[in-house]
Amino acid sequence: MDTRKHVKLYTGSLITLKSLADLLDANNIPSLIKNVSESAILGSFVASETSNEIWVYESDFEKAKELLTEFLKGA
């Protein structure tokens, strides 16, 4: 079992997060997308389209943040 801690990198639309996840993966940074919208449906509360989150390991956060900045400049 991996005991490394995940930290939230960014919140946005699922389409944006999937593109960001591809960029992170290309740079050997594993990520996890939490789809809060689907959780909202199951839990009967309202979530916006941008209520999705991408998480990375804490040890990868600084590099991921740099990639995120470049990614958002190109968006």
C-alpha positions in Angstrom: 0.0 0.0 0.0 1.3 3.4 -1.0 1.3 5.8 2.0 2.3 8.9 0.2 0.0 11.9 0.8 -2.0 13.3 -2.0 -2.6 17.1 -2.3 -5.1 19.0 -4.5 -3.4 20.7 -7.4 -6.3 22.3 -9.3 -10.1 22.5 -9.6 -11.8 22.7 -13.0 -13.8 21.1 -15.7 -13.4 17.4 -16.3 -12.2 18.1 -19.9 -9.5 20.5 -18.7 -8.4 18.1 -15.9 -8.1 15.2 -18.3 -5.8 17.3 -20.5 -3.8 18.3 -17.5 -3.6 14.7 -16.3 -2.1 13.7 -19.7 0.5 16.5 -19.4 1.4 15.3 -15.9 1.6 11.7 -17.0 3.9 12.7 -19.9 6.2 14.2 -17.2 6.1 11.1 -15.0 3.8 12.6 -12.4 0.9 10.4 -11.5 -2.4 12.1 -10.8 -5.9 11.4 -9.5 -9.0 13.1 -10.7 -11.9 13.3 -8.2 -15.1 13.8 -10.0 -17.2 15.7 -7.4 -20.0 16.1 -9.9 -20.7 12.4 -10.0 -20.4 12.3 -6.2 -23.0 15.0 -6.0 -25.5 13.0 -8.1 -25.0 10.0 -5.8 -25.2 12.2 -2.6 -28.1 14.4 -3.8 -26.3 17.7 -3.6 -25.6 20.2 -6.3 -22.1 20.6 -7.7 -21.0 22.8 -10.6 -19.2 21.6 -13.8 -16.0 23.0 -12.3 -16.3 21.0 -9.1 -13.7 18.4 -10.3 -10.3 18.2 -8.7 -6.9 16.8 -9.7 -4.6 15.6 -7.0 -0.9 14.7 -7.1 1.5 13.2 -4.6 2.9 15.8 -2.2 6.4 14.9 -3.4 5.4 15.9 -7.0 3.5 19.0 -6.1 6.1 21.7 -6.9 6.9 20.2 -10.3 3.2 19.7 -11.0 2.5 23.3 -10.1 5.1 24.5 -12.6 3.5 22.4 -15.3 0.1 23.7 -14.3 1.2 27.3 -14.7 2.6 26.6 -18.2 -0.6 24.6 -19.0 -2.9 27.5 -18.0 -0.8 30.0 -20.0 -1.5 27.9 -23.1 -5.2 27.4 -22.4 
